[in-house]
Amino acid sequence: MCISKVDMAKVKKFFKQYLFAKFQCKNWELCRELKDYDPKDDQKYLKWEHFVEYVEQVLDALDKTSARIIKEIYIQNKRICELPYSYSTYYAYRKKAIIELLAYLDLKI
């Protein structure tokens, strides 16, 4: 299933709303933790920018190809959620973003 230019605009709008509503406004604690990452802190938290960069990768993949690659990214990231807690929270949010994108595009996993 190829995604048209109109659909891409909708997807980008969806992700923008997703990031602002769910990560910046409604979850200040998580956002603060991700932004306050300090390399000396044994990588306790990952940078907020890493999450944003990941979302940009997803959008880039959508720009270049079909929604099929999103399914592949989702499948690869399912295993990541089994990592230790300091990482699992971050990756669980990545997984959630993929699930919601798939639902938005009306695709089945």
C-alpha positions as CSV (number, residue, x, y, z in Angstrom):
1,M,0.0,0.0,0.0
2,C,1.7,3.2,-1.1
3,I,0.9,6.3,0.8
4,S,-0.2,9.3,-1.2
5,K,1.1,12.9,-0.7
6,V,-2.2,13.8,1.0
7,D,-1.9,10.8,3.3
8,M,1.7,11.8,4.2
9,A,0.4,15.2,5.3
10,K,-2.1,13.5,7.5
11,V,0.5,11.1,8.9
12,K,2.9,14.0,9.7
13,K,0.1,16.0,11.3
14,F,-0.8,12.9,13.4
15,F,2.7,12.4,14.6
16,K,3.1,16.1,15.4
17,Q,-0.1,15.9,17.5
18,Y,1.0,12.6,19.0
19,L,4.4,14.1,20.2
20,F,3.0,17.3,21.6
21,A,-0.2,15.9,23.2
22,K,1.2,12.7,24.6
23,F,4.8,13.5,25.4
24,Q,5.0,17.2,26.0
25,C,1.7,18.2,27.5
26,K,0.2,15.2,29.1
27,N,3.3,13.4,30.2
28,W,5.6,16.1,31.6
29,E,7.4,13.7,33.9
30,L,8.5,11.4,31.1
31,C,9.4,14.3,28.9
32,R,11.5,15.8,31.7
33,E,13.3,12.5,32.3
34,L,14.2,12.1,28.7
35,K,15.4,15.7,28.4
36,D,17.4,15.5,31.6
37,Y,19.5,12.6,30.3
38,D,23.1,12.8,31.6
39,P,25.8,10.4,30.1
40,K,27.4,10.2,33.5
41,D,24.2,8.8,34.9
42,D,24.8,5.3,33.5
43,Q,22.4,6.1,30.7
44,K,19.5,6.1,33.2
45,Y,17.5,8.1,30.7
46,L,17.7,8.5,27.0
47,K,17.5,11.9,25.3
48,W,14.1,13.2,24.3
49,E,15.8,14.1,20.9
50,H,16.4,10.3,20.4
51,F,12.7,9.7,20.4
52,V,12.0,12.6,18.0
53,E,14.8,11.4,15.7
54,Y,13.2,7.9,15.7
55,V,9.8,9.4,14.7
56,E,11.6,11.3,11.9
57,Q,13.1,8.0,10.7
58,V,9.6,6.5,10.6
59,L,8.3,9.5,8.6
60,D,11.3,9.3,6.3
61,A,10.6,5.6,5.7
62,L,7.0,6.5,4.8
63,D,8.2,9.2,2.4
64,K,10.4,6.7,0.6
65,T,8.4,3.5,0.5
66,S,5.2,1.9,1.5
67,A,3.6,1.2,4.9
68,R,5.1,-2.3,4.8
69,I,8.4,-1.0,6.2
70,I,6.5,0.4,9.2
71,K,5.3,-3.1,9.9
72,E,8.9,-4.4,9.7
73,I,10.1,-1.6,12.1
74,Y,7.3,-2.5,14.5
75,I,8.3,-6.2,14.5
76,Q,11.9,-5.4,15.1
77,N,11.1,-3.2,18.0
78,K,8.7,-5.6,19.8
79,R,11.8,-7.5,21.2
80,I,13.4,-4.2,22.4
81,C,10.7,-3.8,25.0
82,E,12.2,-6.7,26.9
83,L,15.4,-4.7,27.8
84,P,16.1,-3.5,31.3
85,Y,13.7,-0.9,32.8
86,S,15.8,2.3,32.0
87,Y,15.6,1.4,28.4
88,S,12.2,-0.4,28.3
89,T,10.2,2.7,29.1
90,Y,11.7,4.5,26.2
91,Y,11.3,1.6,23.8
92,A,7.7,0.9,25.0
93,Y,6.8,4.4,23.9
94,R,8.5,3.8,20.5
95,K,6.4,0.6,20.2
96,K,3.2,2.5,21.1
97,A,4.0,5.2,18.5
98,I,4.3,2.4,15.8
99,I,1.1,0.7,17.0
100,E,-0.9,4.0,16.9
101,L,0.6,4.8,13.4
102,L,-0.5,1.4,12.1
103,A,-4.0,2.0,13.6
104,Y,-4.1,5.4,12.0
105,L,-3.2,4.0,8.6
106,D,-5.8,1.2,9.1
107,L,-3.2,-1.5,8.8
108,K,-3.1,-4.9,10.5
109,I,0.1,-6.2,12.2
